[in-house]
């Protein structure tokens, strides 16, 4: 858990806990709405279970001084064929509109980097949509843009 105070905005970033469902779910819904995605309720339940029960996916919440949720990040670790420490994939990052511009996204990314370092990972990486210019401006300040192009095969089609 880390507390970062900047310009009179105190933010606590800590792991998602089982008791945080009421804090997490509006952030998850906001993330899905931003990307114009919808998932069946069982996917949300499964995601919540993997965050809080199995630990397969890790999650961090950004909270204000009163404990209100400002943002969330989900990430996971996986092996790599190109290094010994493995990689950390930052899968989802969302900050509520009212908290944007307060460096919450940057703080969440930094917290994931800190966790990945503790785990011994060699790379933290993520993807974003081309249209997400605001986030891309942040990402280009905190990371190096990869030359890779992503291809998908939809197995549900």
Secondary structure per residue as TSV (DSSP state, phi and psi in degrees):
chain	resnum	aa	ss	phi	psi
A	1	X	-	360.0	137.7
A	2	X	E	-132.3	146.4
A	3	X	E	-117.3	125.7
A	4	X	E	-120.2	125.0
A	5	X	E	-112.1	125.5
A	6	X	E	-148.4	129.2
A	7	X	T	48.7	47.1
A	8	X	T	62.3	14.7
A	9	X	E	-107.0	106.4
A	10	X	E	-91.4	128.9
A	11	X	E	-128.0	130.9
A	12	X	E	-103.8	129.5
A	13	X	E	-115.3	122.6
A	14	X	E	-146.3	162.4
A	15	X	E	-62.7	148.7
A	16	X	-	-66.5	132.2
A	17	X	-	-114.6	161.7
A	18	X	G	-55.9	-33.5
A	19	X	G	-76.9	-0.3
A	20	X	G	-94.1	12.2
A	21	X	H	-54.8	-43.5
A	22	X	H	-67.1	-25.5
A	23	X	H	-81.5	-41.5
A	24	X	H	-73.3	-43.8
A	25	X	H	-61.0	-42.0
A	26	X	H	-63.0	-32.4
A	27	X	H	-68.5	-42.9
A	28	X	H	-61.1	-45.2
A	29	X	H	-63.5	-39.6
A	30	X	H	-64.4	-40.8
A	31	X	H	-60.5	-49.7
A	32	X	H	-60.8	-42.7
A	33	X	H	-64.5	-41.4
A	34	X	H	-57.4	-43.0
A	35	X	T	-90.1	9.7
A	36	X	T	52.4	44.9
A	37	X	-	-112.1	151.0
A	38	X	-	-134.4	145.1
A	39	X	-	-130.1	149.0
A	40	X	-	-63.6	153.4
A	41	X	H	-52.8	-33.2
A	42	X	H	-68.1	-25.8
A	43	X	H	-71.2	-41.7
A	44	X	H	-61.4	-44.1
A	45	X	H	-61.0	-44.0
A	46	X	H	-64.7	-42.1
A	47	X	H	-61.8	-46.0
A	48	X	H	-59.5	-43.1
A	49	X	H	-62.6	-42.0
A	50	X	I	-68.5	-28.7
A	51	X	I	-74.5	-39.4
A	52	X	I	-109.7	-20.9
A	53	X	I	-108.6	-54.7
A	54	X	I	-84.8	-26.0
A	55	X	-	73.9	7.4
A	56	X	S	-60.2	-39.1
A	57	X	S	-112.7	138.3
A	58	X	E	-99.0	152.2
A	59	X	E	-142.6	144.1
A	60	X	E	-127.0	140.2
A	61	X	E	-108.7	143.9
A	62	X	E	-105.3	124.9
A	63	X	E	-124.1	145.9
A	64	X	-	-82.4	-177.5
A	65	X	T	-61.6	-27.0
A	66	X	T	-89.4	-0.9
A	67	X	-	89.0	9.4
A	68	X	-	-77.6	141.3
A	69	X	E	-75.8	128.3
A	70	X	E	-106.9	-30.0
A	71	X	E	-168.6	167.9
A	72	X	E	-145.6	150.4
A	73	X	E	-138.6	138.7
A	74	X	E	-115.6	142.0
A	75	X	E	-153.1	162.6
A	76	X	E	-147.6	158.3
A	77	X	E	-104.8	146.3
A	78	X	E	-151.2	158.0
A	79	X	-	-68.9	164.9
A	80	X	-	-137.5	149.1
A	81	X	S	-88.3	-5.4
A	82	X	S	-113.8	3.1
A	83	X	-	-157.1	166.4
A	84	X	S	-88.6	-23.2
A	85	X	S	-87.5	-14.9
A	86	X	-	84.7	179.8
A	87	X	E	-124.4	162.1
A	88	X	E	-121.8	121.6
A	89	X	E	-100.5	116.0
A	90	X	E	-84.4	105.1
A	91	X	E	-87.2	-45.0
A	92	X	E	-134.7	136.4
A	93	X	E	-138.7	127.6
A	94	X	E	-145.8	134.5
A	95	X	E	-124.5	134.9
A	96	X	-	-61.5	146.7
A	97	X	G	-53.1	-39.3
A	98	X	G	-66.1	-19.8
A	99	X	G	-103.3	-0.9
A	100	X	T	-68.2	147.2
A	101	X	T	86.9	0.9
A	102	X	T	-107.1	14.8
A	103	X	T	69.6	20.2
A	104	X	H	-66.2	-45.5
A	105	X	H	-58.8	-44.4
A	106	X	H	-60.9	-41.7
A	107	X	H	-66.4	-39.3
A	108	X	H	-65.7	-42.7
A	109	X	H	-60.9	-45.3
A	110	X	H	-60.5	-36.8
A	111	X	H	-67.5	-38.1
A	112	X	H	-65.3	-43.4
A	113	X	H	-58.7	-43.4
A	114	X	H	-60.8	-45.0
A	115	X	H	-64.5	-42.2
A	116	X	H	-64.1	-38.4
A	117	X	H	-61.6	-44.7
A	118	X	H	-59.3	-35.3
A	119	X	H	-78.2	-14.4
A	120	X	T	90.1	13.5
A	121	X	-	-65.4	153.7
A	122	X	S	-101.1	-22.1
A	123	X	E	-142.4	138.8
A	124	X	E	-114.6	130.8
A	125	X	E	-144.2	163.2
A	126	X	-	-158.0	171.2
A	127	X	-	-122.5	157.9
A	128	X	-	-148.5	163.9
A	129	X	-	-75.4	147.2
A	130	X	T	-57.8	-35.8
A	131	X	T	-70.5	-13.7
A	132	X	-	-83.4	66.4
A	133	X	H	-61.4	-38.9
A	134	X	H	-61.9	-48.6
A	135	X	H	-65.8	-40.3
A	136	X	H	-61.5	-34.5
A	137	X	H	-62.8	-41.9
A	138	X	H	-63.7	-49.7
A	139	X	H	-58.9	-36.6
A	140	X	H	-73.4	-15.9
A	141	X	H	-84.8	-29.6
A	142	X	H	-107.2	-8.6
A	143	X	S	-148.0	167.3
A	144	X	-	-94.9	129.6
A	145	X	-	-69.0	131.7
A	146	X	-	-80.5	147.2
A	147	X	-	-82.9	-1.7
A	148	X	-	-71.2	146.5
A	149	X	-	-113.4	133.7
A	150	X	-	-91.4	139.6
A	151	X	-	-123.9	142.8
A	152	X	-	-125.2	145.1
A	153	X	-	-118.6	116.0
A	154	X	-	-80.5	109.0
A	155	X	T	-80.0	-5.5
A	156	X	T	-97.2	-5.3
A	157	X	-	-76.7	360.0
